[in-house]
């Protein structure tokens, strides 16, 4: 049953994302707008799909959508050599780097196999670990059947950046952030950890780790929003990166809503 629910969650969430959702609308509009079935509904769906693609693919709109997620927690500042880290960071016994995906391309180094998000997360994790000489690193992520896990690729990349392999622990079976939070809890117990993930993913990740009982210090990285920077006229344009930012924003807010609904249902079930 858990596997069926997990697969159902992934399928539903995929088709609710901006691009797949708009493609479904376009397909429905084409079907309803055929000569034999010409109708006002087809024209409405076509207009809605095109409008949504224009909205989600706009640079300013996508920045506006993702900025509240990225601004939820402050970034860890520069850590000069020899200077003590902030007390909240110094208390952390582990640096937890959540997986961000990789490509199994032969001939590439472990770092080059990582996605842009995974590379940014790992780089931040290594930076923090250098300021915490007694801390360990936890990396996570499963892999395709017969292929190296994402956690093992992250571990190899971290080692190539100077992290001693003995300091790295792997979580290789967690399928999503909720699974990662539970696996981390088993490893760290009540020890505080520095939680590293993309800034747009941090609100949902932090809430899941809190729910799992992990004392996590949010350490966001991989910022994508450009709000607050100097305005340029091309910020009013469209590109694929903007569609990606909008997709992340929709996905994360849908995940936050789902977590809130589950907490609400659990509270109501306990009352009854």
N, C-alpha and C positions, 0 to 999 in steps of 0.2 A: 504493500500500500504506500509506504513512504516514497518508493521509486516512482510510482504512478503519479503521485502528487507533485513530486519534483519535476518530472517530465511535463506534466500539465502546466505547471507554473512557468516553465521556460517557453513552452509553445505559445501560451496566451500572452506573456510579456513581449515576446518577439513580434507578434502581429499587432501589438498596440504601439510599437515604436513608429516614429514619424514616417520614415520611408516605406516600410511594408504597409502601414495603414493607408498611406496615400496611394500606393500601387493598387491596393484592394479597391479603393474608391474609384480609381481610374478604370479598372477592369469592370466594375459594376456599371460605371457610366457608359462604357463601350457597349456592354450587353444590353442595357436598357435603351441606348440610343441607336440601335440598329434600325435600318429602314422598316423592318417588319414590326418593330417594337418601339418605335419612336415615342418618347414621352418627355414631359417636363422633369420628371425625377432624374432621368439620365443627365440632362443638362445641369441640373442642380448638383448632382454628385461630381460631375466633371469640373464644375466651377469650384466646388469645395476642395477637391483634391489639388487643383492647380494653386488655389489660394494658400492652402496649408504648406505646400512645397515652397512657395515664395516666402512665407512667414518663417518656416523652420530653417530655410537656407540663407536667411539674411544675417549678416555679421553682427549688426547691432542688436537684433532680436535675440540671437543665440547667446551673445554676451549677457544680455539682460536676464535670460532664463537661467544661466548657469552661475552667475555671480553670487546670488544669495547662498548657494551651496558652498562655494569656494571661500566665502567671507565668514563662514560660521566659526572657524577656529583660526587663531593666528599661527603663522609659520614659526618654526624655530629659527632664531636669529643666527647671525654669523657666530662661530665658535673659535675665537683666536687661539692659536697654539699656546699652551701653558696657562691659559685663563680657565678658571673653573666653570663648568657648565651651569646653567640655571638649576636651582635646587630641585625643581620638579623633574627635570631630566636626569640629574645626578642620582636620584633615588631609583631609577629604572634598572632592573636587573637583566632585562632582555630588550632587544630591538626587533620588533615583529614587522616583517616586510610582506605585505599581502601580494599575491600573484597578479600579474597583469597581462599574461599571454606571451607566446613566442612562436616562432616559425621553425619547423624541423627541416632546415635547409642544409644539406651536407657541405662541408668545407668552410662554414662560417664559425667564427669564435663564439663562445657562449654569450658574450655581450652583444655581438651583432645579431644573434638569433632573437634577442629580446625585442618585444614591441616597444614603442616610444614610451608608453606609460610604465611598463615594467622596468625599463632602463632608468627612468626618472626616480621611481620608487627605490630601486636598489642603490642608486647613487646617493640618495638622501640617507638611506639606512647605513651605508658605509661611512658617510660623513658623521653621523651621530655616534656610531660605534667607536670611531677614533677618539671621541671625547669621553668614552666610557670604557676604560681599559679592562675592567673586571666584568663587563656585561657580555652576554652571548647574543647571537643572532638567530632568529627563527624565520625561515622562508617557507612559502607554501604554494601549492598548485599541483593538480593531477596532470596526467599525460594521456596521449592517445595510446590504444593498445599496441604493445610492441615497441613503443618509442619512449625516450627518456621523459621523466616527469618534468613539469615546469619548475618544481622545487629544486630538482637536481641541476637544471640549467642555471637557476638563480644562484645556487651554491657554487657552481663552477665559476660563474661570472664574479661573484664576491671574492672567491679565492684569487682570481686573476687581478683583482684590485687591492690585494694585500691582506685580506682577512684570513686568519689562520683557520684551516678546515675544522680543527677541533672546537672552534667557537660557534660553529653553525649546526643548527638542528633543522631537520626537514619534516614538513607535513605534506605527504604525497597523496592522500586519499580524500582530502576535503574538496567537495564539489562546488561550494559557493562560500560566501562570506560568513553565513551562519554556521556552516560546518567548521570553518576556520576558527571562529571564536570558541567553539566548544573544544576543538583540539588544542588550542593554545591554553585554555583553562586547565586541561589535564597536565600540560607540561609545566606551567608557571605557578599553579596554585594561587596563593594570595600575593605573590610578588608583583610589584608594579612593572609595567612594560611601556616602551615607547612604540606607539602604533603608527606605522608609516603606510600611507596609501595616497592616491590622487586626491587633491583637495575637494573635487566634486563628489567623490565617493566617501569622504570622511564622515559626514553626518550619519549616513546609514550604517557604516562600519562601526563607528563609535557606539551607536545605540545597540547594535547587536552584541558587541563585546561587553557593554555594560549589563545587558540582559543575561549574558553567560557568566557574569560575576568576575570579569577580568578588570583589574585596575589599570586602565589604559590612558596614557597621555597622548592626545591627538597630535601627530606630527605631519601635517599635510604637505604635499609637494605636487609637482606636475600641474601647475596652474595653467589654465587656458583662457580665462577671461581677460579682456583688455579694457574693461571699463575703468575710468580714472586716468588712462593714458591720454596723450595728446590726440585730439580729434583729427581724423583725415577723411576726406570725402569718400575714399574707397571703403570706409567703414559702413557705408550705406549699401554696399554691393552684396553679392551672393557668391558663395563658394562651397565646396564639398566639406571643408573643415567646419564651417558653420553648421551644416546639417549634422555633422558628428557631435558638435557641442549640444545642439538641441536634443539629439537622441539621448546623450548622457543625462541631460537635465530631466527629460521625461522619464527615463528609466529609473533614476535615483529617487525622484519624487514619488513615482508609483511604488517603489520599494518602501519608502518611508510611510506612505499611506497604508500599504499592506501590513507593515509591522505595527502601526497604530491600531488597525482594525483587529489584528490578532490579540494584542494586549487588551483591547476593550472587550473582546469576546471572552477572553480568559477571566477577566474580572467579573463579568456578568455571570459566567458559568459557576464561579466560586460562590457568588452571592446566592445563587439558586440551589 
